Amino acid sequence: MLFRSLSESWHQQVIVENRPGAGARLALDATAHAAPDGYTLLLAPGSPQVQGLLFSHLTFDPAADLTPVSLVGTYPNIIVVPNSSPFQTLQQFIAHAKANPGKLSWASPGIGTVPHLSGELFMHMAGIQVTHVPYRGVTQGLMSDFIAGRLDLMFNTTGSLLQPVRSKQVRGLAVTSAQRFADEPELPTVAESGLPGYDVTSWYGVYAPAKTPADLIKKINGDMVAMLSKPAVKEKFKPLGVEARGSTPAELAAKNQGDAALWGPIIKEA
């Protein structure tokens, strides 16, 4: 949706090439080693710098080989249970998990994803032991297993869970952001549900290869920020639960550093 709008603005087609796999490392590597001419951009969830904390060997330096361009939007993650679950609130889940360590399970769309890290932070702050079951994204059996009641809890993005919560396929317990999600305000925050101080707000950002000329970064950033401020573009992001908004490159760089500081201790502990 964003790149379609930029294609119209630039009078030049922007081709979206999905590079899934290896925990996003394939896409990050391709961008890091692309020519710094403004023709290759990366849309990534969260901070690429977290990759250096997750993996001991990388083919790129996430801090040195990528240049922040602009934030694209922010969104919370959602915590859900199957409709067959006895838990009506997150407090009930925490209490049961404390009384039955290791006997419950929770799912995420994969090791190292922001939902996975959000869950690890939750378990750490709640002081509970729940078995993590990672999947390879949502389409690899995660939703079918979850709806069938084979898992007790799930952390995932609004893009994956907002519509299932609204259609009552699953039961929403909380959102991970510090404030309630405006488009689903009946869901409490984790902080309201017994873990004060818990706050995980996910985001998408756009990056270019390092050494991309500053005037090109400025041009792309300006066009992106202008595009993301348009009501029609914001509306296109709403079904995914994403609040579209741009930023300066410096603001995106600061968010990268903040995520690395937040997740570093959790990754080390887990």
Secondary structure, DSSP 8 states (H G I E B T S, - for coil): -HHHHHHHHHTS---------GGGHHHHHHHHTS-SSSS--EEEES-GGGHHHH-S--SS-TTTSEEEEEEEEEEEEEEEEETT-S--SHHHHHHHHHHSTTS-EEEESSTTSHHHHHHHHHHHHHT---EEEE-SSSTTTHHHHHHTTS-SEEEEEHHHHHHHHHTTSEEEEEESSSS--TTSTTS-BTGGGT-TT---EEEEEEEEETT--HHHHHHHHHHHHHHHTSHHHHHHHGGGT-EE----HHHHHHHHHHHHHHHHHHHHH-
